[in-house]
Amino acid sequence: MSDAANVKPLDDRCPRCGGGFHCGVNDAGPCPCTTVTLSTELQGRLREKWSSCLCVSCLVALAGGAALEIQEAQAQ
């Protein structure tokens, strides 16, 4: 079987960055987000702000201390 056959569709949209991703919570294997460690406090803040999953890239950034909101570039 080719790797292309194993690629999951980007069927979800991250509420933080707006990027497409596949949430694997209902897949047979573990979701990629299980590789990211978030503090209990950060988990609570995320639950208060969003009701849906975030992409792994945002979770990694947040675990590393990034702000909850992504600052948009100011128009020049």
mmCIF file as gemmi writes it, N, C-alpha and C atoms, coordinates in Angstrom:
data_model
loop_
_atom_site.group_PDB
_atom_site.id
_atom_site.type_symbol
_atom_site.label_atom_id
_atom_site.label_alt_id
_atom_site.label_comp_id
_atom_site.label_asym_id
_atom_site.label_entity_id
_atom_site.label_seq_id
_atom_site.pdbx_PDB_ins_code
_atom_site.Cartn_x
_atom_site.Cartn_y
_atom_site.Cartn_z
_atom_site.occupancy
_atom_site.B_iso_or_equiv
_atom_site.pdbx_formal_charge
_atom_site.auth_seq_id
_atom_site.auth_asym_id
_atom_site.pdbx_PDB_model_num
ATOM 1 N N . MET Axp A 1 ? 0.852 -1.163 0 1 0 ? 1 A 1
ATOM 2 C CA . MET Axp A 1 ? 0 0 0 1 0 ? 1 A 1
ATOM 3 C C . MET Axp A 1 ? 0.903 1.233 0 1 0 ? 1 A 1
ATOM 4 N N . SER Axp A 2 ? 0.578 2.241 -0.778 1 0 ? 2 A 1
ATOM 5 C CA . SER Axp A 2 ? 1.406 3.439 -0.869 1 0 ? 2 A 1
ATOM 6 C C . SER Axp A 2 ? 1.15 4.355 0.319 1 0 ? 2 A 1
ATOM 7 N N . ASP Axp A 3 ? 2.121 5.239 0.585 1 0 ? 3 A 1
ATOM 8 C CA . ASP Axp A 3 ? 1.953 6.204 1.668 1 0 ? 3 A 1
ATOM 9 C C . ASP Axp A 3 ? 0.789 7.137 1.389 1 0 ? 3 A 1
ATOM 10 N N . ALA Axp A 4 ? 0.532 7.447 0.129 1 0 ? 4 A 1
ATOM 11 C CA . ALA Axp A 4 ? -0.571 8.348 -0.227 1 0 ? 4 A 1
ATOM 12 C C . ALA Axp A 4 ? -1.913 7.774 0.231 1 0 ? 4 A 1
ATOM 13 N N . ALA Axp A 5 ? -2.034 6.451 0.242 1 0 ? 5 A 1
ATOM 14 C CA . ALA Axp A 5 ? -3.283 5.833 0.676 1 0 ? 5 A 1
ATOM 15 C C . ALA Axp A 5 ? -3.487 5.985 2.183 1 0 ? 5 A 1
ATOM 16 N N . ASN Axp A 6 ? -2.396 6.201 2.932 1 0 ? 6 A 1
ATOM 17 C CA . ASN Axp A 6 ? -2.486 6.339 4.384 1 0 ? 6 A 1
ATOM 18 C C . ASN Axp A 6 ? -2.668 7.782 4.837 1 0 ? 6 A 1
ATOM 19 N N . VAL Axp A 7 ? -2.616 8.734 3.936 1 0 ? 7 A 1
ATOM 20 C CA . VAL Axp A 7 ? -2.754 10.14 4.29 1 0 ? 7 A 1
ATOM 21 C C . VAL Axp A 7 ? -4.218 10.44 4.595 1 0 ? 7 A 1
ATOM 22 N N . LYS Axp A 8 ? -4.453 11.025 5.766 1 0 ? 8 A 1
ATOM 23 C CA . LYS Axp A 8 ? -5.815 11.365 6.176 1 0 ? 8 A 1
ATOM 24 C C . LYS Axp A 8 ? -6.208 12.7 5.555 1 0 ? 8 A 1
ATOM 25 N N . PRO Axp A 9 ? -7.471 12.872 5.201 1 0 ? 9 A 1
ATOM 26 C CA . PRO Axp A 9 ? -7.919 14.151 4.634 1 0 ? 9 A 1
ATOM 27 C C . PRO Axp A 9 ? -7.863 15.255 5.696 1 0 ? 9 A 1
ATOM 28 N N . LEU Axp A 10 ? -7.582 16.467 5.243 1 0 ? 10 A 1
ATOM 29 C CA . LEU Axp A 10 ? -7.564 17.62 6.146 1 0 ? 10 A 1
ATOM 30 C C . LEU Axp A 10 ? -8.997 18.094 6.321 1 0 ? 10 A 1
ATOM 31 N N . ASP Axp A 11 ? -9.734 17.379 7.172 1 0 ? 11 A 1
ATOM 32 C CA . ASP Axp A 11 ? -11.168 17.595 7.295 1 0 ? 11 A 1
ATOM 33 C C . ASP Axp A 11 ? -11.569 18.484 8.464 1 0 ? 11 A 1
ATOM 34 N N . ASP Axp A 12 ? -10.596 19.024 9.176 1 0 ? 12 A 1
ATOM 35 C CA . ASP Axp A 12 ? -10.884 19.923 10.285 1 0 ? 12 A 1
ATOM 36 C C . ASP Axp A 12 ? -10.144 21.232 10.055 1 0 ? 12 A 1
ATOM 37 N N . ARG Axp A 13 ? -10.575 22.28 10.721 1 0 ? 13 A 1
ATOM 38 C CA . ARG Axp A 13 ? -9.941 23.6 10.618 1 0 ? 13 A 1
ATOM 39 C C . ARG Axp A 13 ? -9.563 24.046 12.026 1 0 ? 13 A 1
ATOM 40 N N . CYS Axp A 14 ? -8.304 24.413 12.214 1 0 ? 14 A 1
ATOM 41 C CA . CYS Axp A 14 ? -7.815 24.841 13.523 1 0 ? 14 A 1
ATOM 42 C C . CYS Axp A 14 ? -8.412 26.204 13.866 1 0 ? 14 A 1
ATOM 43 N N . PRO Axp A 15 ? -9.05 26.328 15.03 1 0 ? 15 A 1
ATOM 44 C CA . PRO Axp A 15 ? -9.647 27.615 15.388 1 0 ? 15 A 1
ATOM 45 C C . PRO Axp A 15 ? -8.612 28.678 15.738 1 0 ? 15 A 1
ATOM 46 N N . ARG Axp A 16 ? -7.378 28.288 15.99 1 0 ? 16 A 1
ATOM 47 C CA . ARG Axp A 16 ? -6.342 29.262 16.333 1 0 ? 16 A 1
ATOM 48 C C . ARG Axp A 16 ? -5.677 29.835 15.089 1 0 ? 16 A 1
ATOM 49 N N . CYS Axp A 17 ? -5.225 28.968 14.174 1 0 ? 17 A 1
ATOM 50 C CA . CYS Axp A 17 ? -4.476 29.444 13.001 1 0 ? 17 A 1
ATOM 51 C C . CYS Axp A 17 ? -5.289 29.413 11.713 1 0 ? 17 A 1
ATOM 52 N N . GLY Axp A 18 ? -6.404 28.686 11.719 1 0 ? 18 A 1
ATOM 53 C CA . GLY Axp A 18 ? -7.239 28.585 10.528 1 0 ? 18 A 1
ATOM 54 C C . GLY Axp A 18 ? -6.777 27.532 9.536 1 0 ? 18 A 1
ATOM 55 N N . GLY Axp A 19 ? -5.683 26.86 9.842 1 0 ? 19 A 1
ATOM 56 C CA . GLY Axp A 19 ? -5.151 25.842 8.945 1 0 ? 19 A 1
ATOM 57 C C . GLY Axp A 19 ? -5.939 24.549 8.984 1 0 ? 19 A 1
ATOM 58 N N . GLY Axp A 20 ? -5.885 23.805 7.886 1 0 ? 20 A 1
ATOM 59 C CA . GLY Axp A 20 ? -6.549 22.516 7.825 1 0 ? 20 A 1
ATOM 60 C C . GLY Axp A 20 ? -5.701 21.442 8.481 1 0 ? 20 A 1
ATOM 61 N N . PHE Axp A 21 ? -6.362 20.488 9.12 1 0 ? 21 A 1
ATOM 62 C CA . PHE Axp A 21 ? -5.666 19.356 9.726 1 0 ? 21 A 1
ATOM 63 C C . PHE Axp A 21 ? -6.645 18.211 9.904 1 0 ? 21 A 1
ATOM 64 N N . HIS Axp A 22 ? -6.13 17.045 10.212 1 0 ? 22 A 1
ATOM 65 C CA . HIS Axp A 22 ? -6.979 15.89 10.492 1 0 ? 22 A 1
ATOM 66 C C . HIS Axp A 22 ? -6.885 15.575 11.98 1 0 ? 22 A 1
ATOM 67 N N . CYS Axp A 23 ? -7.994 15.642 12.67 1 0 ? 23 A 1
ATOM 68 C CA . CYS Axp A 23 ? -8.051 15.257 14.076 1 0 ? 23 A 1
ATOM 69 C C . CYS Axp A 23 ? -8.18 13.738 14.135 1 0 ? 23 A 1
ATOM 70 N N . GLY Axp A 24 ? -7.265 13.101 14.815 1 0 ? 24 A 1
ATOM 71 C CA . GLY Axp A 24 ? -7.249 11.65 14.848 1 0 ? 24 A 1
ATOM 72 C C . GLY Axp A 24 ? -7.879 11.035 16.08 1 0 ? 24 A 1
ATOM 73 N N . VAL Axp A 25 ? -8.675 11.8 16.818 1 0 ? 25 A 1
ATOM 74 C CA . VAL Axp A 25 ? -9.24 11.289 18.057 1 0 ? 25 A 1
ATOM 75 C C . VAL Axp A 25 ? -10.091 10.036 17.833 1 0 ? 25 A 1
ATOM 76 N N . ASN Axp A 26 ? -10.733 9.918 16.688 1 0 ? 26 A 1
ATOM 77 C CA . ASN Axp A 26 ? -11.583 8.761 16.424 1 0 ? 26 A 1
ATOM 78 C C . ASN Axp A 26 ? -10.918 7.714 15.534 1 0 ? 26 A 1
ATOM 79 N N . ASP Axp A 27 ? -9.637 7.892 15.224 1 0 ? 27 A 1
ATOM 80 C CA . ASP Axp A 27 ? -8.904 6.924 14.411 1 0 ? 27 A 1
ATOM 81 C C . ASP Axp A 27 ? -8.524 5.705 15.249 1 0 ? 27 A 1
ATOM 82 N N . ALA Axp A 28 ? -8.14 4.646 14.571 1 0 ? 28 A 1
ATOM 83 C CA . ALA Axp A 28 ? -7.755 3.422 15.271 1 0 ? 28 A 1
ATOM 84 C C . ALA Axp A 28 ? -6.485 3.615 16.098 1 0 ? 28 A 1
ATOM 85 N N . GLY Axp A 29 ? -5.542 4.396 15.581 1 0 ? 29 A 1
ATOM 86 C CA . GLY Axp A 29 ? -4.288 4.642 16.295 1 0 ? 29 A 1
ATOM 87 C C . GLY Axp A 29 ? -4.38 5.909 17.124 1 0 ? 29 A 1
ATOM 88 N N . PRO Axp A 30 ? -3.322 6.198 17.866 1 0 ? 30 A 1
ATOM 89 C CA . PRO Axp A 30 ? -3.355 7.407 18.689 1 0 ? 30 A 1
ATOM 90 C C . PRO Axp A 30 ? -3.303 8.678 17.837 1 0 ? 30 A 1
ATOM 91 N N . CYS Axp A 31 ? -3.976 9.703 18.291 1 0 ? 31 A 1
ATOM 92 C CA . CYS Axp A 31 ? -3.976 11.004 17.63 1 0 ? 31 A 1
ATOM 93 C C . CYS Axp A 31 ? -2.589 11.629 17.789 1 0 ? 31 A 1
ATOM 94 N N . PRO Axp A 32 ? -2.087 12.313 16.773 1 0 ? 32 A 1
ATOM 95 C CA . PRO Axp A 32 ? -0.775 12.957 16.893 1 0 ? 32 A 1
ATOM 96 C C . PRO Axp A 32 ? -0.691 13.952 18.056 1 0 ? 32 A 1
ATOM 97 N N . CYS Axp A 33 ? -1.808 14.502 18.484 1 0 ? 33 A 1
ATOM 98 C CA . CYS Axp A 33 ? -1.761 15.473 19.582 1 0 ? 33 A 1
ATOM 99 C C . CYS Axp A 33 ? -1.345 14.819 20.891 1 0 ? 33 A 1
ATOM 100 N N . THR Axp A 34 ? -1.414 13.497 20.991 1 0 ? 34 A 1
ATOM 101 C CA . THR Axp A 34 ? -1.014 12.828 22.224 1 0 ? 34 A 1
ATOM 102 C C . THR Axp A 34 ? 0.487 12.916 22.459 1 0 ? 34 A 1
ATOM 103 N N . THR Axp A 35 ? 1.236 13.366 21.457 1 0 ? 35 A 1
ATOM 104 C CA . THR Axp A 35 ? 2.688 13.519 21.609 1 0 ? 35 A 1
ATOM 105 C C . THR Axp A 35 ? 3.05 14.88 22.214 1 0 ? 35 A 1
ATOM 106 N N . VAL Axp A 36 ? 2.062 15.763 22.393 1 0 ? 36 A 1
ATOM 107 C CA . VAL Axp A 36 ? 2.295 17.106 22.925 1 0 ? 36 A 1
ATOM 108 C C . VAL Axp A 36 ? 1.849 17.144 24.385 1 0 ? 36 A 1
ATOM 109 N N . THR Axp A 37 ? 2.73 17.618 25.265 1 0 ? 37 A 1
ATOM 110 C CA . THR Axp A 37 ? 2.404 17.716 26.682 1 0 ? 37 A 1
ATOM 111 C C . THR Axp A 37 ? 2.008 19.146 27.007 1 0 ? 37 A 1
ATOM 112 N N . LEU Axp A 38 ? 0.789 19.312 27.509 1 0 ? 38 A 1
ATOM 113 C CA . LEU Axp A 38 ? 0.265 20.623 27.894 1 0 ? 38 A 1
ATOM 114 C C . LEU Axp A 38 ? 0.016 20.629 29.394 1 0 ? 38 A 1
ATOM 115 N N . SER Axp A 39 ? 0.34 21.752 30.027 1 0 ? 39 A 1
ATOM 116 C CA . SER Axp A 39 ? 0.075 21.866 31.463 1 0 ? 39 A 1
ATOM 117 C C . SER Axp A 39 ? -1.432 21.835 31.707 1 0 ? 39 A 1
ATOM 118 N N . THR Axp A 40 ? -1.81 21.493 32.914 1 0 ? 40 A 1
ATOM 119 C CA . THR Axp A 40 ? -3.222 21.474 33.291 1 0 ? 40 A 1
ATOM 120 C C . THR Axp A 40 ? -3.822 22.863 33.132 1 0 ? 40 A 1
ATOM 121 N N . GLU Axp A 41 ? -3.062 23.888 33.515 1 0 ? 41 A 1
ATOM 122 C CA . GLU Axp A 41 ? -3.536 25.269 33.382 1 0 ? 41 A 1
ATOM 123 C C . GLU Axp A 41 ? -3.794 25.625 31.921 1 0 ? 41 A 1
ATOM 124 N N . LEU Axp A 42 ? -2.853 25.281 31.042 1 0 ? 42 A 1
ATOM 125 C CA . LEU Axp A 42 ? -3.017 25.58 29.619 1 0 ? 42 A 1
ATOM 126 C C . LEU Axp A 42 ? -4.196 24.804 29.04 1 0 ? 42 A 1
ATOM 127 N N . GLN Axp A 43 ? -4.36 23.555 29.422 1 0 ? 43 A 1
ATOM 128 C CA . GLN Axp A 43 ? -5.506 22.782 28.943 1 0 ? 43 A 1
ATOM 129 C C . GLN Axp A 43 ? -6.808 23.472 29.323 1 0 ? 43 A 1
ATOM 130 N N . GLY Axp A 44 ? -6.894 23.982 30.541 1 0 ? 44 A 1
ATOM 131 C CA . GLY Axp A 44 ? -8.093 24.685 30.991 1 0 ? 44 A 1
ATOM 132 C C . GLY Axp A 44 ? -8.341 25.951 30.185 1 0 ? 44 A 1
ATOM 133 N N . ARG Axp A 45 ? -7.277 26.71 29.908 1 0 ? 45 A 1
ATOM 134 C CA . ARG Axp A 45 ? -7.416 27.939 29.121 1 0 ? 45 A 1
ATOM 135 C C . ARG Axp A 45 ? -7.885 27.617 27.699 1 0 ? 45 A 1
ATOM 136 N N . LEU Axp A 46 ? -7.369 26.531 27.135 1 0 ? 46 A 1
ATOM 137 C CA . LEU Axp A 46 ? -7.784 26.137 25.784 1 0 ? 46 A 1
ATOM 138 C C . LEU Axp A 46 ? -9.252 25.732 25.77 1 0 ? 46 A 1
ATOM 139 N N . ARG Axp A 47 ? -9.684 25.002 26.77 1 0 ? 47 A 1
ATOM 140 C CA . ARG Axp A 47 ? -11.099 24.588 26.852 1 0 ? 47 A 1
ATOM 141 C C . ARG Axp A 47 ? -12.03 25.784 27.003 1 0 ? 47 A 1
ATOM 142 N N . GLU Axp A 48 ? -11.577 26.802 27.742 1 0 ? 48 A 1
ATOM 143 C CA . GLU Axp A 48 ? -12.396 28.01 27.91 1 0 ? 48 A 1
ATOM 144 C C . GLU Axp A 48 ? -12.519 28.785 26.602 1 0 ? 48 A 1
ATOM 145 N N . LYS Axp A 49 ? -11.465 28.79 25.806 1 0 ? 49 A 1
ATOM 146 C CA . LYS Axp A 49 ? -11.435 29.597 24.595 1 0 ? 49 A 1
ATOM 147 C C . LYS Axp A 49 ? -12.057 28.882 23.391 1 0 ? 49 A 1
ATOM 148 N N . TRP Axp A 50 ? -11.777 27.592 23.236 1 0 ? 50 A 1
ATOM 149 C CA . TRP Axp A 50 ? -12.244 26.854 22.06 1 0 ? 50 A 1
ATOM 150 C C . TRP Axp A 50 ? -12.909 25.545 22.467 1 0 ? 50 A 1
ATOM 151 N N . SER Axp A 51 ? -13.911 25.151 21.713 1 0 ? 51 A 1
ATOM 152 C CA . SER Axp A 51 ? -14.595 23.889 21.994 1 0 ? 51 A 1
ATOM 153 C C . SER Axp A 51 ? -14.143 22.768 21.058 1 0 ? 51 A 1
ATOM 154 N N . SER Axp A 52 ? -13.331 23.11 20.059 1 0 ? 52 A 1
ATOM 155 C CA . SER Axp A 52 ? -12.867 22.095 19.121 1 0 ? 52 A 1
ATOM 156 C C . SER Axp A 52 ? -11.353 21.911 19.23 1 0 ? 52 A 1
ATOM 157 N N . CYS Axp A 53 ? -10.847 20.906 18.558 1 0 ? 53 A 1
ATOM 158 C CA . CYS Axp A 53 ? -9.422 20.585 18.587 1 0 ? 53 A 1
ATOM 159 C C . CYS Axp A 53 ? -8.597 21.63 17.846 1 0 ? 53 A 1
ATOM 160 N N . LEU Axp A 54 ? -7.335 21.753 18.256 1 0 ? 54 A 1
ATOM 161 C CA . LEU Axp A 54 ? -6.368 22.591 17.568 1 0 ? 54 A 1
ATOM 162 C C . LEU Axp A 54 ? -5.395 21.688 16.825 1 0 ? 54 A 1
ATOM 163 N N . CYS Axp A 55 ? -4.748 22.231 15.802 1 0 ? 55 A 1
ATOM 164 C CA . CYS Axp A 55 ? -3.767 21.443 15.05 1 0 ? 55 A 1
ATOM 165 C C . CYS Axp A 55 ? -2.524 21.201 15.908 1 0 ? 55 A 1
ATOM 166 N N . VAL Axp A 56 ? -1.754 20.193 15.559 1 0 ? 56 A 1
ATOM 167 C CA . VAL Axp A 56 ? -0.562 19.841 16.325 1 0 ? 56 A 1
ATOM 168 C C . VAL Axp A 56 ? 0.443 20.989 16.319 1 0 ? 56 A 1
ATOM 169 N N . SER Axp A 57 ? 0.576 21.7 15.213 1 0 ? 57 A 1
ATOM 170 C CA . SER Axp A 57 ? 1.524 22.819 15.158 1 0 ? 57 A 1
ATOM 171 C C . SER Axp A 57 ? 1.181 23.881 16.198 1 0 ? 57 A 1
ATOM 172 N N . CYS Axp A 58 ? -0.095 24.213 16.325 1 0 ? 58 A 1
ATOM 173 C CA . CYS Axp A 58 ? -0.507 25.197 17.329 1 0 ? 58 A 1
ATOM 174 C C . CYS Axp A 58 ? -0.309 24.648 18.737 1 0 ? 58 A 1
ATOM 175 N N . LEU Axp A 59 ? -0.628 23.382 18.957 1 0 ? 59 A 1
ATOM 176 C CA . LEU Axp A 59 ? -0.432 22.798 20.282 1 0 ? 59 A 1
ATOM 177 C C . LEU Axp A 59 ? 1.038 22.831 20.686 1 0 ? 59 A 1
ATOM 178 N N . VAL Axp A 60 ? 1.931 22.525 19.758 1 0 ? 60 A 1
ATOM 179 C CA . VAL Axp A 60 ? 3.369 22.565 20.04 1 0 ? 60 A 1
ATOM 180 C C . VAL Axp A 60 ? 3.794 23.997 20.366 1 0 ? 60 A 1
ATOM 181 N N . ALA Axp A 61 ? 3.313 24.96 19.578 1 0 ? 61 A 1
ATOM 182 C CA . ALA Axp A 61 ? 3.658 26.36 19.823 1 0 ? 61 A 1
ATOM 183 C C . ALA Axp A 61 ? 3.153 26.81 21.19 1 0 ? 61 A 1
ATOM 184 N N . LEU Axp A 62 ? 1.928 26.456 21.528 1 0 ? 62 A 1
ATOM 185 C CA . LEU Axp A 62 ? 1.356 26.841 22.811 1 0 ? 62 A 1
ATOM 186 C C . LEU Axp A 62 ? 2.094 26.173 23.97 1 0 ? 62 A 1
ATOM 187 N N . ALA Axp A 63 ? 2.465 24.919 23.806 1 0 ? 63 A 1
ATOM 188 C CA . ALA Axp A 63 ? 3.224 24.217 24.842 1 0 ? 63 A 1
ATOM 189 C C . ALA Axp A 63 ? 4.58 24.886 25.057 1 0 ? 63 A 1
ATOM 190 N N . GLY Axp A 64 ? 5.102 25.512 23.999 1 0 ? 64 A 1
ATOM 191 C CA . GLY Axp A 64 ? 6.379 26.21 24.081 1 0 ? 64 A 1
ATOM 192 C C . GLY Axp A 64 ? 6.267 27.64 24.579 1 0 ? 64 A 1
ATOM 193 N N . GLY Axp A 65 ? 5.054 28.082 24.916 1 0 ? 65 A 1
ATOM 194 C CA . GLY Axp A 65 ? 4.883 29.404 25.492 1 0 ? 65 A 1
ATOM 195 C C . GLY Axp A 65 ? 4.291 30.454 24.574 1 0 ? 65 A 1
ATOM 196 N N . ALA Axp A 66 ? 3.857 30.075 23.384 1 0 ? 66 A 1
ATOM 197 C CA . ALA Axp A 66 ? 3.25 31.038 22.457 1 0 ? 66 A 1
ATOM 198 C C . ALA Axp A 66 ? 1.936 31.562 23.032 1 0 ? 66 A 1
ATOM 199 N N . ALA Axp A 67 ? 1.552 32.749 22.584 1 0 ? 67 A 1
ATOM 200 C CA . ALA Axp A 67 ? 0.292 33.355 23.008 1 0 ? 67 A 1
ATOM 201 C C . ALA Axp A 67 ? -0.891 32.577 22.437 1 0 ? 67 A 1
ATOM 202 N N . LEU Axp A 68 ? -2.017 32.612 23.143 1 0 ? 68 A 1
ATOM 203 C CA . LEU Axp A 68 ? -3.221 31.934 22.654 1 0 ? 68 A 1
ATOM 204 C C . LEU Axp A 68 ? -3.648 32.483 21.3 1 0 ? 68 A 1
ATOM 205 N N . GLU Axp A 69 ? -3.603 33.784 21.157 1 0 ? 69 A 1
ATOM 206 C CA . GLU Axp A 69 ? -4.012 34.422 19.907 1 0 ? 69 A 1
ATOM 207 C C . GLU Axp A 69 ? -2.812 34.633 18.995 1 0 ? 69 A 1
ATOM 208 N N . ILE Axp A 70 ? -2.995 34.393 17.727 1 0 ? 70 A 1
ATOM 209 C CA . ILE Axp A 70 ? -1.956 34.676 16.738 1 0 ? 70 A 1
ATOM 210 C C . ILE Axp A 70 ? -2.121 36.131 16.323 1 0 ? 70 A 1
ATOM 211 N N . GLN Axp A 71 ? -1.065 36.881 16.444 1 0 ? 71 A 1
ATOM 212 C CA . GLN Axp A 71 ? -1.108 38.292 16.057 1 0 ? 71 A 1
ATOM 213 C C . GLN Axp A 71 ? -0.996 38.403 14.545 1 0 ? 71 A 1
ATOM 214 N N . GLU Axp A 72 ? -1.978 39.067 13.932 1 0 ? 72 A 1
ATOM 215 C CA . GLU Axp A 72 ? -1.949 39.257 12.49 1 0 ? 72 A 1
ATOM 216 C C . GLU Axp A 72 ? -0.963 40.366 12.162 1 0 ? 72 A 1
ATOM 217 N N . ALA Axp A 73 ? -0.307 40.233 11.03 1 0 ? 73 A 1
ATOM 218 C CA . ALA Axp A 73 ? 0.624 41.269 10.59 1 0 ? 73 A 1
ATOM 219 C C . ALA Axp A 73 ? -0.131 42.558 10.348 1 0 ? 73 A 1
ATOM 220 N N . GLN Axp A 74 ? 0.414 43.635 10.795 1 0 ? 74 A 1
ATOM 221 C CA . GLN Axp A 74 ? -0.245 44.918 10.615 1 0 ? 74 A 1
ATOM 222 C C . GLN Axp A 74 ? -0.111 45.357 9.17 1 0 ? 74 A 1
ATOM 223 N N . ALA Axp A 75 ? -1.183 45.947 8.629 1 0 ? 75 A 1
ATOM 224 C CA . ALA Axp A 75 ? -1.168 46.44 7.252 1 0 ? 75 A 1
ATOM 225 C C . ALA Axp A 75 ? -0.188 47.592 7.149 1 0 ? 75 A 1
ATOM 226 N N . GLN Axp A 76 ? 0.532 47.613 6.05 1 0 ? 76 A 1
ATOM 227 C CA . GLN Axp A 76 ? 1.52 48.679 5.854 1 0 ? 76 A 1
ATOM 228 C C . GLN Axp A 76 ? 0.964 49.807 5.068 1 0 ? 76 A 1
